Amino acid sequence: MSLVLLERYYNSLDAGLARSILAEHGIDSVLFDTEMSWEGLGGIIPIRLMVLAEDEVEAAAILSAERREAG
């Protein structure tokens, strides 16, 4: 079981929302570097959304579909 990088975010709100969406679909994920991303400094270090390698394709499709619906 290895973790892979699914996406990078430059604010904690977007990162948390993506993680919640995945959880609603039964996909576990974890956020790395949440304490390193200082939003007031322009997101020098992005927050990384990580998923299990076997969930990567499904997770990417879910987030992509959510973005299309949000318009």
N, C-alpha and C positions, 0 to 999 in steps of 0.2 A: 504494500500500500504506500504509494508515494503521492505527495501533494504537488500540484502544478499551478502555475500562475494563470488565473482566468482573466483578470482585468486589473488595471491600476486606477485609482481614484485620487483626486486632489482635494477632496473634502470628505469629512466623516459622515455627513448626511447621506450623500450618494452611495458611499460604501456600505453603510448600514442598511439602506433601503435595498440594495442588491442582495445583500446577505439574507434579509428577511424574505424577499421574493423567492430565493432558492429554498429557504426553509419551508415555505408554504408548499413547495413542490416536492418536499421530502429529500432534498439534497443538502447534506452537511457541508459547511464551509467555515473558513476561519479568516480573520483579517489580521494581517501582519503590518507592523510599523504604524499602528494607530497613534502611538505616543510620539512618533517622530515627525508626523505631518502637521506642521504648524500652519493653519490656514491663513493666519495673518502675514505669513512670510511668502505667500505665493506657492505653497505646496512644493517646497524644495525636495522632500522625500515623499513619494506617493504611498498611499495605503494600498497594500496588495491583497486582493481577494483570491484566496487559494481554495482549491477543491481537490478531491481525490482524482487521480488520473482517469479512472474508469467512469467518472461522472462529467468529465470535461466537455464532451460534445453536447450532452443533454443540457448541461448548465448554460453553455453558450447559447444554445437555441432558445432556452427559456428567457434569458435576459434580452436577447435580440427581439423576440416576439413582444416582450413587455415594452421595449422602446418603440416599436412600430405602433402598438396600440396607444401609447402616450402621445404619439404624433410629433 
